[in-house]
Structure formats: structure tokens, C-alpha cells
């Protein structure tokens, strides 16, 4: 019987380790490789929200924890066919005024949506693009005004979308509650409304849309996916667990990584 010497045994073990280690490293790299990429766009030409850096940091953290990559920009010259093709969704984070300025950039973004791209508008994204009718249709409704920041009750009609899963039916939170120039319900699926009876007209206005006051919605638009949430004015929003759950689900829906049952409400 041939006896294995310690030297031969060590050599066999070293060979096995040499084969296993690269395979394990490759498997670990694959596990940590982002499964998709999103672009956060936060250019402002009007009011600038102090919460924007907090929103960027929160989205980056969500990406790290959920295996998607996050790029950021305030340069709308990056809105080209080649660059936008990298992204499953473009997130307009509290953009204001006219953030996409050139005809070429606007045309490229429209083509991106037409070819199945995703859009997520957060808070002041509805306070953008007033002279760009196509964008008005994409976001769903333009901002009109708001009362002072205060606590109110958000109503979540169901939790069968990624953006609403895990949210309470009556969600009490503090934010800046937008009124919109029109009610988008006829063209979108409403994900959340606000109960105007639960807050007061502090400042120059109060709730002015009545019993049906949408605050978050989704819809298919011009070939692509569009999600909008009016929440996210405050810095504190971006450390609020339920809001982060809502934000992550909204990103997944816009990126086509979650179900998108967003036919218009009856």
C-alpha cells in the first residue's frame, strides 16, 4: 500500500484551495454585482430643497442594500440616447423650474421613455417643466401650492404594489402637503391620498382638492413607466422607515423590477 507523505497531502490541499478560492471569489462578486442602474437627477432652477443631499444619500443606501447602482447628476447634458440607455429608471429628485433645458436633452429623455424607460418623480418633481407639456403628462399633475409643514393622515387604499406594500391604511406622518393644479386620477392609478380634514390651513393655504386628494400614483406613459410621490420635502423623511419602504418600492416599480399594475382608476 502506498503511503501519502505529509508533503503530498499538503500539495493536494493547496491545489484544492487554489481551485476553490477563485470560484468562491467569482460567486461573491456575482452576488454583489448590481442587477440594474438608476440615475438620480436633482437639478433646480427654482426653489432648492435642503433635503436633496439627504434624498441622494438615502437612495444610494437603498441601492447598496438592494443591489442596484446609483449615479447622480445635475447636468442635463447627460440626457443623451447613449447615456440614458444605461439606466432602468431616471429619478427626478425635487427638481424645480426648468431642469431639462435644451431641445436635444428633452428629445432624448422622451425617446428613453418611449423605448420603455422608467421615471420616478419625488416631491418637487411636480414643480418642474411647466413649459414642457409632455413632461406634465409624465409626472401626472403640476404643483400648485401648499400649507406649512405639518402632520396629517395619508390614506393608502391597498398594499398590493411594491410602493405601498407594508404601509398602514392610515399613515400618519409629517411633510409638506402639495395641492395640484389638476386631479390626475382619470389617467393614473392612485397609490395614496391625503385626508384634508386631518390638517389645517396653516400659512397661506390648506388642502384645496377636497375628498379626493391624490399624493402618490403610477401610470404607463408614452411607452414607459411613471411613478410619482409628493412625499419627501423634509430631511427627516429620508430616515423614516415607512417612507424609505415606499421609496424603495417606487424605485423598483419605475425600474421594472416589481409588478406594474398601474392602469388608470375608474
ABEGO torsion letter per residue (X at the ends): XBBBBAAAAAAAAAAAAAAAAAAAAAAAAAAABBABBBBBBABBABBBBAAAAAAAAAAAAAAAAAGBBBBBBABAAABBAAAAAABABBBBBGBBEBABABAAAAAAAAAAAAAGBBBBBBEAAAABGAABAAAAAAAGBBBABBBBBBBBBBBBABAABAAABGBBABBBBBBBBBBBABBAAAABBBABBBBAAABBBBEABBBAAEABBBABBBBBBGGBBBBBBABGABAAAAABAAAAAAAAAAAAAAAGABBBBABBBX
